[in-house]
């Protein structure tokens, strides 16, 4: 049964007010489970983005947020966390309706995580500090040195459709805690929860102009925000191709940038792995949220002595999955986000077949209505297209290895470097392998969502910089050094 939810206006949120796009443009949000329209959403153009950035700049320069005490900012962000929790059912339903994620996963996972992110950084808002240094005299003059952490200014954030509320929180909560103002462009396939978030932040007491939302098409609104000269930083989560463009634009304008560009994570299943304990995690790393997760572990590297067990385990999970209405509590997998993504996934499945990978389970679209796809398992090698490229769908490729050295070599043989998982009962092997993996995060004997208290980010094709934790907070500040003559 679909929960009752309230649609936000679908209009731009700029300067504390809802607005239509200047040219009146809109686009239609589609429910991927029914292929029916949900809402008409204003499509921001370059003029709307410019207005939002200018208003955010005025809000920053006025000092009504940046010079507010950290304790006051923290109180507002903590109040926002409370309001997000109170609105969890509504926010979760908006996300499920718009992008097909299981409602249970949203209401019990994503939305509480968004609230936890605001609450965590609320606690940091009054703890930004520099450091001191006792300096040698400069000639006859004694000196003292210290540093300050000051807010960067206006932050542009571009978020993806797979975890809209969570990643909006990841980017905006630390920026706001640091004293920055924000203009956020949510993905066109999943803008409603971010528009609702803007309303909740205003209700919490955020001053007008501090948090602005400009939904619209990526090639219009996203491009206008990415190249806007009035930003001090751009934070983007999305594809490698768009990330490269944003990185180039950031360099041209000498602005700070954080890029989180996805991955092709390896799951290393060593010879001594406890598969009874590990199989649920290995399967979740492939099939959670229909595989639409940047940290998905879709390269399952398995010691040759355990391949049959892992393949049988993944095939059993695929066969027992209930792919259906994401609002139905009986469903274990919902939809992919849109028809383009469905066709993309099926194209990769066909590439796997064509290149000689062994199809063990799945590989087909389910039904004729809604963007449903079967969880899919291949056995192959690391040179296959399905092992090289990010599919962003529930497609696992099991790849055998002979020894741990080969496992590490295969794990690192990728353009990505976001995260990896290791399954073993050998503590020494774990500590030998972890430093060799060229990734930002390693999970041992498990898999899950990043914790807000620790940094998250990758290397290589997975991006630049870190979000979350103290590192994520400091990424929205400028460190200033002061030499004081005594």
C-alpha positions as CSV (number, residue, x, y, z in Angstrom):
1,X,0.0,0.0,0.0
2,X,1.4,3.4,-1.0
3,X,1.8,5.7,1.9
4,X,0.2,9.1,1.7
5,X,2.7,11.8,0.8
6,X,2.6,15.5,0.1
7,X,4.2,16.9,-3.0
8,X,6.2,20.1,-2.7
9,X,5.3,22.9,-5.1
10,X,7.8,21.7,-7.6
11,X,8.9,25.3,-8.1
12,X,12.4,26.7,-7.7
13,X,13.4,27.7,-4.1
14,X,15.5,30.9,-4.2
15,X,15.9,33.5,-1.5
16,X,13.5,31.7,0.8
17,X,10.6,31.8,-1.7
18,X,9.1,29.5,-4.3
19,X,9.5,30.8,-7.8
20,X,8.6,29.7,-11.3
21,X,11.4,29.5,-13.8
22,X,11.9,32.8,-15.5
23,X,10.9,31.4,-18.9
24,X,8.1,29.3,-17.4
25,X,9.8,26.0,-18.4
26,X,8.9,22.8,-16.6
27,X,9.6,19.1,-17.0
28,X,7.6,16.0,-15.9
29,X,8.8,13.7,-13.1
30,X,7.9,10.1,-13.9
31,X,7.2,7.3,-11.5
32,X,9.5,4.5,-12.7
33,X,7.3,1.7,-11.3
34,X,4.2,2.8,-13.2
35,X,5.7,5.1,-15.9
36,X,3.0,7.6,-15.0
37,X,3.6,11.4,-14.2
38,X,4.1,12.4,-10.6
39,X,4.6,16.2,-10.9
40,X,5.5,19.1,-13.0
41,X,8.8,20.6,-11.8
42,X,10.2,24.0,-12.7
43,X,13.2,23.8,-15.0
44,X,15.7,26.4,-14.1
45,X,17.6,28.2,-16.8
46,X,20.8,30.1,-16.7
47,X,19.1,33.3,-15.5
48,X,17.5,31.5,-12.6
49,X,20.8,29.9,-11.6
50,X,22.4,33.4,-11.8
51,X,19.7,34.8,-9.5
52,X,20.2,32.0,-7.0
53,X,24.0,32.4,-6.9
54,X,23.7,36.2,-6.5
55,X,21.2,35.8,-3.7
56,X,23.4,33.3,-2.0
57,X,26.3,35.7,-2.4
58,X,24.3,38.5,-0.8
59,X,23.3,36.1,2.0
60,X,27.0,35.2,2.6
61,X,28.4,38.8,2.3
62,X,25.7,40.2,4.6
63,X,27.1,38.0,7.4
64,X,23.6,36.9,8.6
65,X,24.8,33.3,8.4
66,X,28.6,33.3,8.2
67,X,29.0,35.6,11.2
68,X,26.3,34.0,13.3
69,X,27.9,32.1,16.2
70,X,28.7,28.5,15.5
71,X,26.4,27.5,18.4
72,X,23.5,29.3,16.8
73,X,24.1,27.7,13.4
74,X,24.4,24.4,15.2
75,X,21.0,24.9,16.9
76,X,19.4,25.6,13.5
77,X,21.0,22.5,11.9
78,X,20.0,20.3,14.8
79,X,16.4,21.6,14.5
80,X,16.6,20.7,10.8
81,X,17.6,17.2,11.7
82,X,14.6,16.9,14.0
83,X,12.3,18.1,11.3
84,X,13.7,15.7,8.7
85,X,13.1,12.8,11.1
86,X,9.5,14.0,11.7
87,X,9.0,14.2,7.9
88,X,10.7,10.9,7.2
89,X,7.7,9.0,5.9
90,X,6.9,11.9,3.5
91,X,10.5,12.3,2.3
92,X,10.9,8.6,1.8
93,X,7.7,8.3,-0.2
94,X,8.7,11.2,-2.5
95,X,12.0,9.4,-3.2
96,X,10.4,6.0,-3.8
97,X,7.7,7.5,-6.0
98,X,10.3,9.4,-8.1
99,X,13.2,7.0,-8.4
100,X,11.9,3.5,-7.5
101,X,14.0,2.7,-4.4
102,X,12.3,0.4,-1.8
103,X,10.3,2.5,0.6
104,X,11.6,0.5,3.5
105,X,15.1,1.3,2.6
106,X,14.3,5.0,2.3
107,X,12.3,5.4,5.5
108,X,14.5,3.2,7.6
109,X,17.9,4.0,6.0
110,X,18.3,7.0,3.7
111,X,16.2,9.6,5.5
112,X,17.5,8.8,9.0
113,X,21.0,9.0,7.5
114,X,20.2,12.5,6.1
115,X,19.0,13.6,9.5
116,X,22.0,12.1,11.2
117,X,24.2,14.1,8.8
118,X,22.7,17.4,9.8
119,X,22.9,16.4,13.5
120,X,26.5,15.4,13.2
121,X,27.6,18.7,11.5
122,X,25.4,20.7,13.9
123,X,27.8,19.5,16.5
124,X,30.8,20.7,14.5
125,X,29.5,24.2,13.9
126,X,31.0,25.7,17.0
127,X,34.2,23.6,16.9
128,X,35.9,24.9,13.8
129,X,39.3,26.1,15.0
130,X,42.9,26.7,13.8
131,X,46.1,25.8,15.5
132,X,49.0,27.8,17.0
133,X,52.7,27.7,16.6
134,X,55.6,29.2,18.7
135,X,57.9,30.7,16.1
136,X,61.5,31.7,16.2
137,X,62.3,35.4,16.5
138,X,62.7,37.2,13.2
139,X,65.7,39.4,13.8
140,X,64.9,41.4,17.0
141,X,61.2,40.7,16.8
142,X,59.5,37.8,18.8
143,X,56.7,36.2,16.8
144,X,53.6,34.1,17.4
145,X,51.7,32.3,14.6
146,X,48.2,30.8,14.3
147,X,45.7,29.7,11.7
148,X,42.0,30.4,11.2
149,X,39.4,28.3,9.6
150,X,36.9,30.6,7.7
151,X,34.0,29.7,5.4
152,X,34.7,29.5,1.7
153,X,31.7,31.4,0.6
154,X,29.1,30.3,-1.9
155,X,29.0,26.6,-2.7
156,X,27.4,25.1,-5.8
157,X,26.3,21.5,-5.3
158,X,25.1,19.1,-8.0
159,X,23.6,15.8,-6.7
160,X,22.6,12.5,-8.3
161,X,19.3,10.7,-8.4
162,X,20.2,7.5,-6.6
163,X,20.4,8.9,-3.0
164,X,19.0,12.4,-3.4
165,X,18.3,13.4,0.2
166,X,21.4,11.8,1.7
167,X,23.8,13.3,-0.7
168,X,22.1,16.7,-0.5
169,X,22.7,16.4,3.2
170,X,26.3,15.3,2.7
171,X,27.1,18.4,0.7
172,X,24.9,21.0,2.4
173,X,25.2,20.1,6.1
174,X,29.0,20.6,6.4
175,X,28.9,23.7,4.1
176,X,26.2,25.3,6.3
177,X,28.0,24.3,9.5
178,X,31.1,26.1,8.2
179,X,29.1,29.2,7.5
180,X,28.8,28.9,3.7
181,X,25.7,29.5,1.6
182,X,24.5,26.9,-0.9
183,X,22.9,26.6,-4.3
184,X,22.0,23.0,-5.1
185,X,20.9,21.5,-8.4
186,X,19.3,18.1,-7.8
187,X,19.1,15.5,-10.5
188,X,16.0,16.0,-12.7
189,X,14.9,12.4,-12.0
190,X,14.8,13.0,-8.2
191,X,14.3,16.6,-7.2
192,X,11.2,16.4,-5.0
193,X,12.9,15.4,-1.7
194,X,15.5,18.2,-2.1
195,X,12.8,20.7,-2.7
196,X,11.1,19.4,0.5
197,X,14.4,19.6,2.3
198,X,14.6,23.4,1.5
199,X,11.2,23.9,3.1
200,X,12.3,22.0,6.2
201,X,15.5,24.0,6.5
202,X,13.5,27.3,6.2
203,X,11.2,26.0,8.9
204,X,14.2,25.3,11.1
205,X,15.3,28.9,10.9
206,X,17.8,29.1,8.1
207,X,17.9,32.7,6.9
208,X,16.5,33.5,3.4
209,X,19.1,33.0,0.7
210,X,21.3,30.6,2.6
211,X,20.0,27.4,1.0
212,X,18.6,27.6,-2.6
213,X,17.4,24.8,-4.9
214,X,17.4,25.1,-8.7
215,X,16.0,21.9,-10.2
216,X,16.3,21.6,-14.0
217,X,18.0,19.7,-16.8
218,X,21.7,18.9,-16.3
219,X,22.7,20.4,-19.7
220,X,21.0,23.7,-18.8
221,X,20.8,24.3,-15.0
222,X,23.7,22.0,-14.1
223,X,26.0,23.5,-16.7
224,X,25.0,27.0,-15.7
225,X,25.8,26.3,-12.1
226,X,29.1,24.5,-12.8
227,X,30.5,27.4,-14.9
228,X,29.1,30.3,-12.8
229,X,32.0,32.6,-11.8
230,X,30.2,33.6,-8.5
231,X,30.9,30.2,-6.8
232,X,33.8,29.6,-4.4
233,X,33.4,25.9,-4.6
234,X,31.6,23.2,-6.7
235,X,30.7,19.8,-5.2
236,X,29.5,17.2,-7.7
237,X,28.5,13.6,-7.4
238,X,27.8,11.8,-10.7
239,X,29.4,10.4,-13.8
240,X,33.1,10.5,-14.8
241,X,32.2,12.3,-18.0
242,X,30.4,15.2,-16.4
243,X,33.0,15.2,-13.6
244,X,35.8,15.8,-16.0
245,X,33.9,18.8,-17.5
246,X,33.2,20.3,-14.0
247,X,36.8,19.7,-13.0
248,X,38.0,21.7,-16.1
249,X,35.6,24.5,-15.4
250,X,36.7,24.6,-11.8
251,X,40.3,24.9,-12.8
252,X,39.6,27.6,-15.3
253,X,37.9,29.7,-12.5
254,X,40.4,28.8,-9.8
255,X,37.7,27.4,-7.5
256,X,37.7,24.6,-5.1
257,X,36.1,21.3,-6.2
258,X,35.0,18.0,-4.8
259,X,34.2,15.3,-7.2
260,X,32.6,11.9,-6.3
261,X,32.4,10.0,-9.6
262,X,31.4,6.4,-8.8
263,X,33.3,3.2,-8.9
264,X,33.7,-0.4,-9.9
265,X,34.5,-1.8,-6.5
266,X,36.2,-5.2,-6.0
267,X,35.0,-7.6,-3.4
268,X,38.0,-9.8,-2.5
269,X,36.8,-13.2,-1.2
270,X,39.9,-15.0,0.1
271,X,40.3,-18.7,0.4
272,X,39.5,-18.8,4.1
273,X,36.4,-16.5,4.0
274,X,33.5,-17.5,6.1
275,X,30.9,-17.6,3.3
276,X,28.0,-18.2,5.6
277,X,28.7,-14.8,7.2
278,X,29.9,-13.1,4.0
279,X,27.3,-14.1,1.3
280,X,24.6,-11.7,2.5
281,X,27.1,-8.8,2.3
282,X,28.5,-9.9,-1.1
283,X,25.0,-10.1,-2.5
284,X,24.0,-6.8,-1.0
285,X,27.0,-5.2,-2.5
286,X,25.7,-6.1,-5.9
287,X,21.9,-5.9,-5.6
288,X,21.1,-3.2,-3.0
289,X,19.0,-0.4,-4.6
290,X,19.0,-2.4,-7.8
291,X,22.8,-1.9,-8.1
292,X,22.4,1.9,-8.4
293,X,25.1,2.6,-5.8
294,X,28.5,4.1,-6.5
295,X,30.1,1.8,-3.9
296,X,28.5,-1.3,-5.4
297,X,30.9,-4.3,-5.3
298,X,30.1,-5.6,-8.8
299,X,33.6,-7.2,-9.4
300,X,33.5,-10.2,-7.1
301,X,37.1,-11.5,-7.0
302,X,37.0,-15.0,-5.6
303,X,39.8,-17.5,-4.8
304,X,39.5,-20.3,-7.3
305,X,38.8,-22.8,-4.5
306,X,35.6,-21.0,-3.5
307,X,34.2,-19.8,-6.9
308,X,31.4,-22.5,-7.1
309,X,30.2,-21.6,-3.6
310,X,30.0,-17.9,-4.3
311,X,28.4,-18.3,-7.7
312,X,25.8,-20.6,-6.2
313,X,25.2,-18.2,-3.3
314,X,24.7,-15.2,-5.6
315,X,22.5,-17.2,-8.0
316,X,20.3,-18.3,-5.1
317,X,19.9,-14.7,-3.9
318,X,19.0,-13.6,-7.4
319,X,16.5,-16.4,-7.8
320,X,14.8,-15.7,-4.5
321,X,14.6,-11.9,-5.0
322,X,11.1,-10.4,-5.2
323,X,11.4,-7.6,-7.8
324,X,8.3,-5.5,-7.7
325,X,6.4,-2.4,-6.4
326,X,8.9,-0.5,-4.3
327,X,6.1,0.5,-1.9
328,X,5.2,-3.2,-1.3
329,X,6.8,-4.5,1.9
330,X,7.2,-7.9,0.2
331,X,9.5,-6.5,-2.5
332,X,13.2,-7.0,-2.1
333,X,14.2,-5.0,-5.1
334,X,12.5,-2.0,-6.8
335,X,13.0,-0.4,-10.2
336,X,15.8,1.3,-12.0
337,X,15.3,5.0,-12.3
338,X,14.2,5.4,-15.9
339,X,14.0,3.8,-19.3
340,X,17.4,5.1,-20.4
341,X,19.0,3.3,-17.4
342,X,17.1,0.2,-18.1
343,X,18.3,0.1,-21.7
344,X,21.9,0.8,-20.5
345,X,21.8,-2.1,-18.1
346,X,20.4,-4.5,-20.7
347,X,23.0,-3.3,-23.1
348,X,25.8,-4.3,-20.7
349,X,24.1,-7.7,-20.2
350,X,24.2,-8.2,-23.9
351,X,27.9,-7.2,-24.0
352,X,28.7,-9.7,-21.3
353,X,27.0,-12.5,-23.4
354,X,28.7,-11.3,-26.6
355,X,32.1,-11.3,-25.0
356,X,31.8,-14.8,-23.7
357,X,31.0,-14.3,-20.0
358,X,28.9,-17.2,-18.5
359,X,25.4,-16.0,-17.6
360,X,24.4,-17.8,-14.4
361,X,21.3,-15.9,-13.4
362,X,19.0,-13.1,-14.6
363,X,19.7,-10.9,-17.5
364,X,16.2,-9.9,-18.5
365,X,13.7,-7.1,-18.2
366,X,10.7,-8.0,-16.0
367,X,7.2,-7.1,-17.2
368,X,6.2,-4.6,-19.8
369,X,5.3,-1.8,-17.4
370,X,7.8,-0.2,-15.0
371,X,11.6,-0.2,-15.3
372,X,12.3,-3.6,-13.6
373,X,15.3,-5.8,-14.3
374,X,16.3,-9.2,-13.0
375,X,19.3,-9.4,-10.6
376,X,22.0,-10.8,-12.8
377,X,25.2,-12.9,-12.2
378,X,28.0,-13.6,-14.7
379,X,31.3,-15.5,-14.3
380,X,34.1,-14.1,-16.4
381,X,37.4,-12.2,-16.2
382,X,38.6,-8.7,-15.5
383,X,39.0,-7.7,-19.1
384,X,35.3,-7.9,-19.9
385,X,33.3,-4.7,-20.6
386,X,31.0,-5.6,-17.7
387,X,34.1,-5.8,-15.4
388,X,35.7,-2.6,-16.7
389,X,32.8,-0.1,-16.8
390,X,30.3,1.1,-14.2
391,X,26.9,-0.4,-15.1
392,X,24.9,1.1,-12.2
393,X,22.6,-1.9,-12.2
394,X,22.3,-5.3,-10.4
395,X,24.9,-7.1,-12.5
396,X,27.6,-9.0,-10.7
397,X,30.7,-10.5,-12.4
398,X,32.5,-13.2,-10.5
399,X,36.2,-13.3,-11.4
400,X,38.5,-16.1,-10.1
401,X,42.0,-15.5,-8.8
402,X,44.9,-17.9,-7.8
403,X,46.4,-16.1,-4.8
404,X,46.2,-12.9,-2.8
405,X,48.9,-11.2,-5.0
406,X,46.7,-11.8,-8.0
407,X,43.6,-10.6,-6.1
408,X,45.3,-7.3,-5.3
409,X,46.5,-6.9,-8.9
410,X,43.0,-7.5,-10.3
411,X,41.5,-5.2,-7.7
412,X,43.7,-2.3,-8.7
413,X,43.4,-3.0,-12.4
414,X,40.6,-0.4,-12.9
415,X,40.3,3.3,-13.6
416,X,38.3,3.7,-10.5
417,X,39.4,3.8,-6.8
418,X,36.4,4.5,-4.6
419,X,36.2,1.5,-2.2
420,X,36.9,-2.3,-1.8
421,X,35.7,-5.1,0.4
422,X,37.8,-8.0,1.9
423,X,36.4,-11.2,3.2
424,X,38.8,-13.3,5.3
425,X,39.4,-14.7,8.7
426,X,43.1,-14.0,8.4
427,X,44.0,-10.8,10.2
428,X,47.6,-10.7,8.9
429,X,46.4,-11.1,5.3
430,X,43.9,-8.2,5.9
431,X,46.6,-5.8,7.1
432,X,48.9,-6.8,4.2
433,X,46.2,-6.2,1.6
434,X,44.6,-3.0,2.9
435,X,47.6,-0.7,2.2
436,X,48.0,-2.2,-1.3
437,X,44.4,-1.4,-2.5
438,X,44.3,1.9,-4.4
439,X,41.0,3.0,-3.0
440,X,39.6,5.6,-0.5
441,X,37.7,3.1,1.7
442,X,38.0,-0.6,2.6
443,X,35.4,-2.7,4.3
444,X,36.4,-5.9,6.0
445,X,33.9,-8.7,6.3
446,X,31.0,-6.5,5.5
447,X,29.6,-3.7,3.3
448,X,27.4,-0.7,4.0
449,X,26.8,2.9,3.7
450,X,29.5,5.4,4.7
451,X,29.3,6.7,8.3
452,X,29.0,10.5,8.6
453,X,31.9,10.7,11.1
454,X,34.5,9.3,8.7
455,X,35.7,10.7,5.4
456,X,34.3,9.3,2.1
457,X,35.8,9.7,-1.4
458,X,38.1,8.0,-3.9
459,X,41.0,8.4,-6.2
460,X,41.7,8.1,-9.9
461,X,38.4,8.0,-11.9
462,X,36.4,8.0,-8.7
463,X,37.1,11.6,-8.0
464,X,38.9,14.3,-6.0
465,X,38.6,15.2,-2.4
466,X,36.6,13.9,0.6
467,X,33.1,14.3,2.0
468,X,31.9,13.6,5.5
469,X,33.9,13.6,8.7
470,X,36.2,16.4,9.8
471,X,37.9,16.3,6.4
472,X,34.5,16.9,4.7
473,X,33.8,19.9,7.0
474,X,37.2,21.5,6.5
475,X,36.8,21.2,2.7
476,X,34.2,24.0,3.0
477,X,36.7,26.3,4.8
478,X,39.8,28.3,3.9
479,X,42.7,28.1,6.2
480,X,44.3,31.4,6.9
481,X,47.8,31.8,8.4
482,X,48.5,34.8,10.7
483,X,52.0,35.9,11.8
484,X,51.8,38.2,14.9
485,X,54.8,40.3,15.8
486,X,55.1,40.8,19.6
